[in-house]
Amino acid sequence: MNIQALVDEIPVEGEYALEGLDFIARGEQYLTFSLGIEQYAVDILSVEEIRSWEQPTHIPNAPSFVKGVINMRGVIVPIIDLRIRFDIGEAKYCKTTVVIVLKAQHENQYRTMGFVVDAVSDVLNAEEDDIKTTPAFGGSLAPHYIIGLVNVGENIVTLLDVTALQTIPSHQTKQ
Amino acid sequence: MSIDLSQFIPTFLEESFEGIELMESSLLNLAQGDDETINAIFRAAHSIKGGAGTFGFNHVTEFTHLVETLLDEMRDGRREVAQKDVEILLDSVDCMRLLIESIRDDSDYDDSKIIATSALLTTTLNSEQTSTINTYEDTADDVIEVAANKLDESSTVVVASDTDSNKCHWAISFVPEHHLVQTGNDPLLLLNALKELGDITISANCNAIPSLTEFDATELHISWQVELITDANYEDIAEIFEWVEDDCQLTIKKVQPASNIEIIDENINRDGSNTSEDKSSATPEQEVVVKPASNASKKNSNAVSKSKVESGSIRVGVDKVDSLINLVGELVITQSMLSELGNDFEPSKISRLNSGLEQLLQNTKELQESVMRIRMLPISFAFNRFPRLIHDLSKKMAKEIELVISGEQTELDKTVMEQIGDPLVHLVRNAVDHGIEATDIRLANGKPEKGTITLDAYHQGGSIVIEIKDDGGGIDRDTVLTKAIEKGLVDESSSLTDNQVYDLLFEPGFSTAKALSDISGRGVGMDVVKRNIQSLGGRIQVESTLGQGSNFKVFLPLTLAILDGQLIKVGSEVYIIPLITIVESLQVQDAQINRTSGDMVLYRLREDNVPVIPIYKLFNIPAQNKEISQALLVVVEAEGQKVGLMVDDLLAQQQVVVKSLNDNYQQVEGVSGATILGDGSVAMILDVPSMITMALKLAKTQQKSHQAAEEVVH
């Protein structure tokens, strides 16, 4: 028995005030976007912001899908082109090209990265039951990127895992 | 009482570490009859004990209590300050550090050392007991009480484990002072806390309550008698009353229904918080103490993983903060002047605008310097640990060594400071082990018996130099060279300069020590030292005279966050070369270009042949200029190697703030970080040593593919 335990018994004001946020924290909303003609989605809580395309600074010897880094209010943020990475559609940069900046936890620190997509579409509500497993026939996407599939009307949306998206293999000098 | 105590724990830890450091350095300087120093040590120990008690870190309290008792005897003059006791106290300080670190890291600790040291302390305390009685017979009462205290202190170490099973009957008398409730304490909470310890019977004494006319509702006139049957020990009960012990008459008695009862009353209201315990249970403490030690050492022998949590706070002198506030004040004035100017601007005011901007530049620069100074700490933070290290090492090696420290007020960036500690320890150990010779050899060479190691720090240009100098045997060039040839590090035929020979010391696995010692000599470490220093952007230089001693100079940048850079352009990309690495920049002259050994481009710079590295090739980017003949060359130097970087254009020189690529991306070869330029765009900062490694790798693969091609032909 110590004083600390006594203190713990007394509820501190505001301790339970965050309860109401639970329904958001469950993460059942997703931001959908398109790559070529296909629809994809990421957990909406990991979306930091959506920006227009700007020419990033090249990183020496980076893989082709890493377009470079930009300055986002003093933070250096790498830009990844998902179309090149997943080999879907055509990587062209115009006024409607958008960058979705995603933030996710890696081990014990947060990482912020921007992802180039063709267009941002909608916010999708999906219950856990709606998420279906991916058939193992496999497209070009490695299965570890994919959480599952959701039917939206006639279309299918692929839910992507943000942490997997942010994992970039370390690059070496091109020989 | 609804204060979240845990928010004060970081402060407690910080103060404890300061206290421990103070104890250590004072102990090393402790002389006979130096009351002021002993008092200082005692006070430090006492604060740590008090703090630990408040937060419920009982193991720290118990251990520190032993230390405090020993110090108390020294303070009162009841005990001579013997070297033996000082050694025990130094060990105890180590244990306290171990305990506090385990709290900080929330990890386990190797309690075998703690138990062994507390056993030592106990023995020391007890050994004095008999002699104390002999010497001070007239104050017998006093002495017996002291002896009793000593006994139960020793028992607290043990009792904690073996009283668990048997329930005791305690009688507690709690007579609060009238003002107790005014200090924010609620007796009900205390009694509730007692209730949780076991079966309880409480009777309140309301006799002292005054009549209604004289009654003051803010005063407390009730006292309580509590009967408690619990398996908790004395400390657990006393802890509940810890916060009120100055505001009450508290008596905690052990009432045992069994026959041989001996009760020592303890009135906590007295100075200090001594413990009381049944004497008979404490007598066989000597044997009991040793057993858990052996068990524990087995249990915990596997290495304790030391996860270091980087502490997030920094102590800043008030003067630095004041100067910062002044500067911000000036900045605000400049800003308001400029915005007023902008309100109704006309071309005639352009000179005022210019002078305003000038002022803004000045303010910003000063502000920047001032902010950087906040991160600067005097290097004594890193040097402080060395007196102890030398003390321990010289005892272990039976060498007499004097440590001379100077320039400890030189300031260094906090991050650099944290990371330079270990490499410095390694260099100092080496100086003791390999540098200073054994006493008989020293005498034979006509040197003073006592070896000297000098630690010095000073500014030189834009960097800080830390020197570790010894007056020992120096580095034997021939031994090093023979060993290097033996290990195949160098060719027998090659002729090396002294510096190149000394550089061999930093090769992995290199050691010239004839015998291994547990201090150094395995050849692991010097390479790590060099790597650590390089990762901080610094370098190490060795000077040595055989028979006279060696001097290791560590050059470190003042800060890691900002560097002076040269902006260059390759193709459409802007890069930054750290100014410190640049030797010179020049326009290529055709006559000086040499192509040798299969299209290797060398540029003749006075008598040096400098290999040319085209950045566009290394980074696979388009460039305006791929021909060396018209290019600009920036000659840089890293690790003693000069190379010429071929660039398209030289732009401005400016200070840049280093931002890590690691945070959101990963380490990139050839690049040490990124920065944001004036126009908001990002530029990469080139890492010259890593670029050289890249170029070497590139050359190797070219040679390999060439070789492969050759083999195909044959």
Boltz contact constraints between the chains, C-beta under 6 A:
constraints:
  - contact:
      token1: [A, 1]
      token2: [B, 193]
      max_distance: 6.0
  - contact:
      token1: [A, 1]
      token2: [B, 196]
      max_distance: 6.0
  - contact:
      token1: [A, 1]
      token2: [B, 197]
      max_distance: 6.0
  - contact:
      token1: [A, 2]
      token2: [B, 56]
      max_distance: 6.0
  - contact:
      token1: [A, 4]
      token2: [B, 5]
      max_distance: 6.0
  - contact:
      token1: [A, 6]
      token2: [B, 189]
      max_distance: 6.0
  - contact:
      token1: [A, 6]
      token2: [B, 193]
      max_distance: 6.0
  - contact:
      token1: [A, 10]
      token2: [B, 2]
      max_distance: 6.0
  - contact:
      token1: [A, 57]
      token2: [B, 682]
      max_distance: 6.0
  - contact:
      token1: [A, 58]
      token2: [B, 573]
      max_distance: 6.0
  - contact:
      token1: [A, 59]
      token2: [B, 668]
      max_distance: 6.0
  - contact:
      token1: [A, 60]
      token2: [B, 619]
      max_distance: 6.0
  - contact:
      token1: [A, 60]
      token2: [B, 670]
      max_distance: 6.0
  - contact:
      token1: [A, 61]
      token2: [B, 620]
      max_distance: 6.0
  - contact:
      token1: [A, 69]
      token2: [B, 682]
      max_distance: 6.0
  - contact:
      token1: [A, 71]
      token2: [B, 676]
      max_distance: 6.0
  - contact:
      token1: [A, 71]
      token2: [B, 680]
      max_distance: 6.0
  - contact:
      token1: [A, 71]
      token2: [B, 682]
      max_distance: 6.0
  - contact:
      token1: [A, 76]
      token2: [B, 659]
      max_distance: 6.0
  - contact:
      token1: [A, 76]
      token2: [B, 674]
      max_distance: 6.0
  - contact:
      token1: [A, 77]
      token2: [B, 664]
      max_distance: 6.0
  - contact:
      token1: [A, 78]
      token2: [B, 664]
      max_distance: 6.0
  - contact:
      token1: [A, 78]
      token2: [B, 665]
      max_distance: 6.0
  - contact:
      token1: [A, 111]
      token2: [B, 664]
      max_distance: 6.0
  - contact:
      token1: [A, 112]
      token2: [B, 664]
      max_distance: 6.0
  - contact:
      token1: [A, 170]
      token2: [B, 666]
      max_distance: 6.0
  - contact:
      token1: [A, 173]
      token2: [B, 669]
      max_distance: 6.0
  - contact:
      token1: [A, 173]
      token2: [B, 694]
      max_distance: 6.0
  - contact:
      token1: [A, 174]
      token2: [B, 620]
      max_distance: 6.0
  - contact:
      token1: [A, 175]
      token2: [B, 701]
      max_distance: 6.0
